[in-house]
Amino acid sequence: MQRKLLPTLLRITLLLALSLTVLPLTRTHAQSDPPPDYVLKAMANLSVVLGQEVTPQNSFYDWVERIYNDASLDCPAEGQAYTQQTIRGYDVDIQFPLDGPEYNYRVSADGLIVILCVNGRPDPRSVGITVPPGVSTPAVGTVNAPTTVKELSQAQWYAWVYQYGETEQLILLNPNGEQARIARPKLPNEIAEEGYSPQVTFSRDGRYMLIAARVQGGVEAIGLYSLATATFISVYQAGPGEEIHLGARYGAVVKSPYVFNPASSQYVVGFYTGFGLANAGWKMVVFDTATGNALYQLLYSPPAVTTLAGQLPSIAAPAGTFFPMTVYFGNDSIHFQLTPAGTEGGPTLDTLNWHPNANAVEVSAYNHTTQDVLPTNEAVLFPHENAAAPVLPANGPFTSFNSVAQTTSAGTEILLTDATKYHFDTKWASNGALAMFASSGEDFATTWNALAMSNRTITPLPNTILDVLGTPTGFLSVNADGVVSSHLTANPAAGTILWQPVQPQEVQLAWVTPPGSLFALTEITLPGNVGGAVVCPDTPPTRMAVGGRGQVAFTDGQPLRVRDTPNGAFLLEMPEGTQFIVIGGPDCTGGRYTWYQIQLTNGTIGWSAEGDLEGYFMEPIN
């Protein structure tokens, strides 16, 4: 027995010696050599997940290099398909605190993919990358106002109309007319800035809004808002000097729903820092809709992008001279254009097609300055210059388009050519049965037209129409007074009035259930009563709206009284310029004023009069 013990002890001694040699390569104590970047990325992500700072000094860590077969890094999301490819990365284990539990991370070698893996699946608290310097956090400082939940019935389609102006309202329509309205949700700590327009868009399934605006500190932020619950899921703050860009279309404020993927489970946002500023350049970030967490990031400078410089001159241009604009988010395929900053683009723009799961980038054919993508088959409708036909003289630096064309998997097809007109602003309608386009002669009087794809018949629309937006049964139109009409495919020139503002006002067709999508919003939470439904006699037209912000008007130093009820007991006086949030009303108690319930920044709640026939006591602010 003693003769067997010696070899056993020898083997143990040799194993211990070997382990002392190997351990520093696979497990490193927190106090030892500085960890590599991929370990630091995992620690930064874990810090966000736990809400505690994880550092090399307060944790143990080890790692091993691996070759993975796809972008899941052997930790796939349930139901997610991945393109097979070879990706070098690292399996990182972090023990935090020093005597605490162990966390397993998967990090790609380029640092673009960071996954906290639990039982073979990504941890929902931390899916994807950590994107500095922004911080994705739950919204805070929302108004504790009465809410109403309204059930929404099934309909062929739903649509949102955006009403410009001081009240900034959103009206939900279906073929039966108005179904609901809300004040445009404001980001926590949102501020107004002269000359600056917020950006708004909706998910394809109609359940969410994205709102980009300025917040305290002068930086931009983007909030993901749930229309079902009237709450922000997350608010992501951009870095100093960094601009947020949502998709192209549909107006100065309203942008494209195609920043969301077909399932509305992810959305993509472009960020841009101008030339000459610190960190100049662009990046694209994909976020998870359920949590608001960042999933993937594409910077302007990695090899996957820079290798395309020979084909796309904007790639080789100085950092910060082009900003990204999303055209279409398909299934693991994000098409975005690089738009020159401060100058007008030509008829086409350099366009990239990014595959986040495959970590690959290629040149995209969705490169037209004005175009519309049909989601059901990704056919592209765009103004076209037919070289075989005459053209009108170019209007300044812009190209003179004499035709309208579509590009499908079969190639480019010219749908019509009219050398006596300029053609621009193309849109699909009626699920692709109609091709809408605006045209004008040399007098620049614009007319919208509907082209039937079945027989190529062109129907000019009334020249009072300013804009159109397709529905599954035809399209909506809007005129200069804000009147919204519904048109059917078979008779596009005849419109039926669907909705109109109380007074003529500029409105924007913001969103219609996109082709191939189902309206998934079964109920909407209305944050308090939206103003405008009550008209008090002998008072000026109301300008306030529930959910909006206001301030005491500047009237020669006169303060505004706050009462406990409409026309009730006196509570306090507010000096000129005092800001508040409108949380209730309007109310006509007393017969002389329109009363609104307000909440001050210190939490005080009361009622104040909007004004009388001689002037306004309060005014809305953006």
Stockholm file with secondary structure:
# STOCKHOLM 1.0

chainA/1-622         MQRKLLPTLLRITLLLALSLTVLPLTRTHAQSDPPPDYVLKAMANLSVVLGQEVTPQNSFYDWVERIYNDASLDCPAEGQAYTQQTIRGYDVDIQFPLDGPEYNYRVSADGLIVILCVNGRPDPRSVGITVPPGVSTPAVGTVNAPTTVKELSQAQWYAWVYQYGETEQLILLNPNGEQARIARPKLPNEIAEEGYSPQVTFSRDGRYMLIAARVQGGVEAIGLYSLATATFISVYQAGPGEEIHLGARYGAVVKSPYVFNPASSQYVVGFYTGFGLANAGWKMVVFDTATGNALYQLLYSPPAVTTLAGQLPSIAAPAGTFFPMTVYFGNDSIHFQLTPAGTEGGPTLDTLNWHPNANAVEVSAYNHTTQDVLPTNEAVLFPHENAAAPVLPANGPFTSFNSVAQTTSAGTEILLTDATKYHFDTKWASNGALAMFASSGEDFATTWNALAMSNRTITPLPNTILDVLGTPTGFLSVNADGVVSSHLTANPAAGTILWQPVQPQEVQLAWVTPPGSLFALTEITLPGNVGGAVVCPDTPPTRMAVGGRGQVAFTDGQPLRVRDTPNGAFLLEMPEGTQFIVIGGPDCTGGRYTWYQIQLTNGTIGWSAEGDLEGYFMEPIN
#=GR chainA/1-622 SS CHHHHHHHHHHHHHHHHHHHHHHHHHEECTTSSCCCHHHHHHHHHHHHHHTSCCCTTSCEEEEEEEEESSTTTTCCCTTCCCCCCCEEEEEEEEESSTTSCEEEEEEETTSSCEEEEETTEECTTSCSCCCSSCCEECCCSCCCCCCEEEECCCCSCCEEEEECSSSCEEEEEETTEEEEEEECCCCTTBCCCTTCCCEEEECTTSSEEEEEEEBTTSCEEEEEEETTTTEEEEEEECCTTEEEECCSCSSSSBCCGGGBCTTSSEEEEEEEECTTSTTCEEEEEEEETTTCCEEEEEESSSHHHHTTTTTCHHHHSCTTSEEEEEEEEETTEEEEEEEETTSCCCSBCCEEEEETTTTEEEECSCCBSSCEEETTTTEEEEEECCTTSCCCCCCTTSCCCCEEEEEETTEEEEEEECTTSEEEEEEEEGGGTEEEEEEECTTCCEEEEEEETTTCCEEECCTTEEEEEEETTEEEEEETTCCEEEEETTEEEEEEEEECCSSCCCEEEEEECCTTCCCCCCEEEECSCCTTSCCCTTSCCCCCCTTCEEEECCSTTCCEEEESSTTCCEEEEECTTCEEEEEEEEECTTSSCCEEEEEETTSCEEEEECEETTEESEEEEC
#=GC SS_cons         CHHHHHHHHHHHHHHHHHHHHHHHHHEECTTSSCCCHHHHHHHHHHHHHHTSCCCTTSCEEEEEEEEESSTTTTCCCTTCCCCCCCEEEEEEEEESSTTSCEEEEEEETTSSCEEEEETTEECTTSCSCCCSSCCEECCCSCCCCCCEEEECCCCSCCEEEEECSSSCEEEEEETTEEEEEEECCCCTTBCCCTTCCCEEEECTTSSEEEEEEEBTTSCEEEEEEETTTTEEEEEEECCTTEEEECCSCSSSSBCCGGGBCTTSSEEEEEEEECTTSTTCEEEEEEEETTTCCEEEEEESSSHHHHTTTTTCHHHHSCTTSEEEEEEEEETTEEEEEEEETTSCCCSBCCEEEEETTTTEEEECSCCBSSCEEETTTTEEEEEECCTTSCCCCCCTTSCCCCEEEEEETTEEEEEEECTTSEEEEEEEEGGGTEEEEEEECTTCCEEEEEEETTTCCEEECCTTEEEEEEETTEEEEEETTCCEEEEETTEEEEEEEEECCSSCCCEEEEEECCTTCCCCCCEEEECSCCTTSCCCTTSCCCCCCTTCEEEECCSTTCCEEEESSTTCCEEEEECTTCEEEEEEEEECTTSSCCEEEEEETTSCEEEEECEETTEESEEEEC
//
